[in-house]
Amino acid sequence: MKFSTRLALFLIALLVAVQAATGVATYAVIRGTLIGQGAAQLTSGATQFTRQLDEIARQMAAGVKILTLDYALRRAVAEHDHNTVVSALRNHGRRVGASRMLLVDTDGTIGADTHPPAGADRGLFAYPALLEQAAENQRVATVAVLNGEAVWLVVVPVLAPDAIAFVAAALPLDDEMLARLRVLAGLPAATGLAIAAPDGDWHMTAGPIDTALAVQLPAVGGRQTAEPSIITTKTGETIFLFRLLETPPGSPSVAAVMAYPLSDALRPFRRIIAVVLGALGFGLIAAMVGAWLVARGVVRPLEALARYAGRVGAGDYTSPPEPGGRDEIGQLSAALGGMTRAIAEREDHVRHQASHDPVTGLLNRQTLAATIDATPMRGSAAVVVIGLMRLQEIANTVGRELAERVMRDAATRLAAALGNATLGSATLGCVGERSFAALLPGCDADAALAIGARVIAALDHPYREGDLTTDTAVAIGVALAPEHGTTAALLLRRAEVAQQSALHTKDRAAVYRADADPHRPELLSLMGELRRGLQRGELQLYYQPKLDLDSRRITGAEAVVRWQHPTRGMISPDSFIGLAEETGNIGDLTRWALQSGMTQAALWHSQGLELRLALNLSVRDLGDDELPQRIAALLRDTALPTAALVLEITESAIMGRPDAAIAVLRRLADLGIALAIDDFGVGQSSLAYLRRLPVSELKIDKAFVQRLAQSPDDQTIVRSVIELGHSLGYRVTAEGVEDAVSLDVLAGFGCDEAQGYAIARPLPAESFDRFVAAWHATRVLAGTAPAGPAA
């Protein structure tokens, strides 16, 4: 939009705002005055309405009083002359204007009625409380509801000299009566009466009240206000007064409704509104003419500068047009020229910062990724990630400033090494606080590893600064395109996975291997399949026998899980147990294993096989405060003796959160359950906690047992562990026993139990039963147990 247009619109808008404010203020004053007058009129009308009703009641009561003094009426009442009474009531009712006259006996029975309801007996008078008031006060008048209609009801006693009956006169409060009251009391035209219905709504019975207004009446029995209020209907705003009239006990509520439409009251002021609109139109025309005159002298130079600013916005940073004078527009033109030069300089700086790492000056991760994605992969290519693994330690020890200088030095060395190795074809970038990445087109795995070796050699030279010498411990990961991916994000991620694997290799360089990637998508889907496998019964417990080396009898078994996947085949526990612990699914697996294993152990116990079953717990299980209660419940449900159950825990599981783990273990031990430390000797140092643990068994890790027959060092370690365990009062079990010689060596060391392939592989429950029976039968026949694999 041009400046001239904006200027004109500004002037027009300013005038419109002033005129609108004036109009709104005028309207608000008029409206407020009318609302005040209307509210006062309604309040006064309500008061006059009540007064007129009282005057009508006084007149009716006086007329009825004359009737009650009539000797003929009193005689007819005394003689129960019904016809005479009805005739007298009807004649006198016409004189006082009553629509209905009743003679009510002192017991409340209606003795005569000039207009009895069709098809109904006279029955009892609807408002007996009025009879008591009339007898006491000589008369009573009130608004009431008779046969669904609002009436003004006057009750006067017939005295002879005590009250022998009562005369009740009913004056209908209908449209005719309301019209009369509007004339007498000066009520608003919209005046009516409403009766509360049993359904909780108000029903208009008289008066010209709009249905849209009637639906906004307050709820029956709700909070009422005696002050006028403003409501909105389809016809506009209306001042509204709702006032309950006094009714006798037992009568539905009756309310007077008055309305004063503001739209009607505002009609005389329409001329003022028309004048305001006319003045506004004239002002708009004047503003447009003035804006055009101002634009001719001011806007043209500004339009030229605006066109120049548009070119600057498009990237054209040439100098602005020469100003025609030294006024404000000339100063603006000069300022634009200086601003343009500053913008060009800052834009170059920002563009460089957005695409380069601030520490090393190399391409940052986003720019390098974009470069990789934009590079055509003709043949093979490699993405290499180079990590300085000790850089965080350097930053924590001597400060981040030195770590940044180490990064800059490493970037210089990398650029030189890659330039020499790839003849300048590599694209180098910084992809993290301590890692670099390079795109090497045309490189296969061997070439990338060769370049990696050169890079490691270049970065292995320590960084020196003053008296300080540091090395950075380089590790390199390689991902190949298109073998390991075709996008930068995938190649960089897989190269970083390979780099983590390279930390554990001698060469400190590794190529990505899918089977070693802990973040493969199929492993994530495997957890969902594990939950379904538990539900479908795909998992099964196998049992590896445990041999008592003293008696050479099978005295126990360790339960191991096997998963026969319907499509993947047999899945090793190493493929899913670790991931189940990481993802939290190990809890479901543990609950299943405990239920299945303890059920099988209870079955063996019922068959006379006194075997101790060992079940494994994970580190997450030891953080579950409800584990002891669940195991206690399973012991009760399966009727398994606590002595037949052993729970095995690894050293690492205890060391993760030792205090919490020891608390859970003590609660399990309090149940009488035996506890064993699994894989003892290869975990973290737990000797400080060993004396605090309520365990009764140590299991020597198979790493020390598998070569026991050939390794004197392993024999020394195993002998020491056995002696340590026995000195602390523990049973000692060796796992991973694979030959008969090792069995004999362990027996000679005093080891209590052994398990391994030298005895038997893990077996299904049915095969395990047959194996135990065969083992013990062979011992009975031969006098000794077989020494070697039996299954």
Buried (B, 14 or more C-beta within 10 A) or exposed (E): EEBBEBBBBEBBBEBBEEBEEEBEEBBEEBBEEBBEEBBEBBBEBBEBBBEBBEEBBEBBBEBBBEBBEEEEBBEBBEEEBEEBBBBBBBEBBEEBBBBBBBBBBBEBEBBBBBBBEEEEEBEEBBBBBBBEBBBEEBBBBBBBBBEEBBBBBBBBBBBBEEBBBBBBBBBBBBBEBBBEBBEBBEBBEBBBBBBBEEEEBBBBBBBEBBEEBBEBBBEBEEEEEEEBBBBEBEEEBBBBBBBBBEBBEEBBBBBBBBBBBBEBBBEEBEEBBEEBEEBBEEBBEEBBEBBEEBBEEBBEBBBBBEEBBEEBEEEEBEEBBEBEEEEEBBEBBEEBBEEBEEEEEEEEEEEEEEBBBEBBEBBBBEBBBEBBEEBEEEEBBBBBBBBBBBBEBBBEEBEBEBBBBBBBBBBEBBBEBBEEBBEEEBBBBBBBBBBBBBBBBEBBBEBBBEBBBBBBEBBEEEBEEEEEEBBBBBBBBBBBBEBBBEEBEBBBBBBBBBBBBBEEEEEBBBBBEEEEBEEBEEBEEBBEBBEEBBEEEBBEBBBBBBBBBEEBBBBBBBBBBBBEBEEEEEBEBEBBBBBBBEBEBBBBBBBBBBBBBBBBBBBBBEEEBEBBBBBBBBBBBBBBEEBBEBBBEBBEEBEBBEEBBBBBBBBBBBBBBBEBBBEBBBBBBEEEBBBBBBBBBEBEEBEEBBEBBBBBBBBBBBBBBBBBBEBEEBBEBBBEBBEBBBEBEBBBBBBBBBBBBBBEBBBEBBBBBBBBBBBBBBBEBEBBBEBBEEBBEBBEEEEEBBBEBBB
